[in-house]
Amino acid sequence: MSPKLDRGLVEVYTGNGKGKTSAALGLAIRAIGRGFKVCFVCWFKKNVSGECLSAKKYLQGKLVIYQAGRPGFIWVDTKPLPKDYELAKSAFELAKKVIQSEEFDIVVLDEINPAMDLGLISVDEVLKLIRNKPSNIELVFTGRNAPKEIIEIADLVTDMAEVKHWYNKGISGRLGIEF
């Protein structure tokens, strides 16, 4: 049985810089080292990623990752498909069940911020989830464009700011670095 947090808080990792999911993974590894159980519910990351491969290989039973959405990403300048709304709602229902089960000490809702920003899930529903979460569950929200309402209610907000990125030089995502 894992130790329980006396008080679970709400953390947000947002901004246009690289490292939001990586920061949540760092938190997860730290927590697992102390005996806590962690769950990621991921929007938009259906394709196989390095973090999922590592979790299966090294952290089985301590870090559980559920992937939702279709492969790839929905970019800000593209319109979500009807299937995206269905998958986002399904992921949100799963997240609610995971949180209410109290099986995990930390629940990371990876890329939920852009899901709200794109209107795939309602900010009001997410605020209700936060208000009704068990008091000992830590919630972590990642992704660009965190809604101001989420930022206001959160206990910690980190804004990852891009200063320079190799994408601007035409270098695309690299295996083991971005995915």
Summary of the structure (lengths in Angstrom):
residues: 179
radius of gyration: 15.6
end to end distance: 31.7
largest distance: 48.5
contacts: 530
relative contact order: 0.25
helix: 39%
strand: 16%
